[in-house]
């Protein structure tokens, strides 16, 4: 390499190479012509997860689980078969029916089926047992409720935000990184694989309807081999392998998207996130601050973006209407935690 110094040309020294490198870096183009937009339909959702709303839901559950009042037994006059006139058709019919009832009861006792309807045993729980069961259910349900509501809202497509980044220039951009900050209290962002997967515990069976049928074991024997296997290998850690955004909710919401390459005049979707706000922010607008930088351009581009929070706050009961409760055995781990 040769450099020209005034009227002479000679081989470049290390100092000459360093000077040329600094000059080239200083002449590098600065980043510009980048815009950040929201995909159609992108709105944050406001959820009422406060203690008052949770307590009100728990009270409605407790009322719904109250057993119906027992019907008062009214005095009735009992007529014995022996009181009926001898030889009358009514006494003859009553004697036949009484004989059939006695024979049926004896046969059921002999076969150890029991006297309940089709072998059903009475509910062995006392009122105190049932009250304790309801109390345990309410305690576990209120603990899981916020996570369940977040999952239900996301499953219904609420609070989903997708950013669109566009290169408005005639030059390609390599390694473009976008960062979005939402400096507002009461806002939280979650990626799909961070949405809690908890379910509500199973409701207790109403008092008086918890008896076991002696024939239930037949179904267990015949259907045991047909149980569908459960595959739990798709853990959140594995699902997040393809994630292209880092989320920090420690102070304010901070989204850092992985770098991407954009051709001239190209637009690309960034990773979708869920944006949830407190009910007090319903119908408001959040101002997001964003910046963009790239590997082949100097400087940092900064701007702001408005994000709407939906005016509607979905009621808790509406969000729970489409959720399914798990079998009893899926609550065992939570039971152990509560007992501890």
Secondary structure, DSSP 8 states (H G I E B T S, - for coil): -EEEETTEEEE--HHHHHHHHHHHHHTS-B---EEEEE-TT--BEEE--SHHHHHHHHHHHHHHTS--------------GGGS-TT-HHHHHHHHHHHHHHHHHHHHHHTT--SSGGGB------HHHHHHHHHHHHHHHHHHHHHHHHHHHHHTTTTEE-EEEEE-SSS-EEEEEEEEEE--TTEEEE-GGGS-----------TT----BTTHHHHHHHHGGG---------HHHHGGG--EEEE-SSSEEEEE--EEE-TT-EEE---EEEEEEGGGTT-EEEEEEEEEETTEEEEEEEEEEEEB-S----HHHHHTT-----GGGGHHHHHHHH-
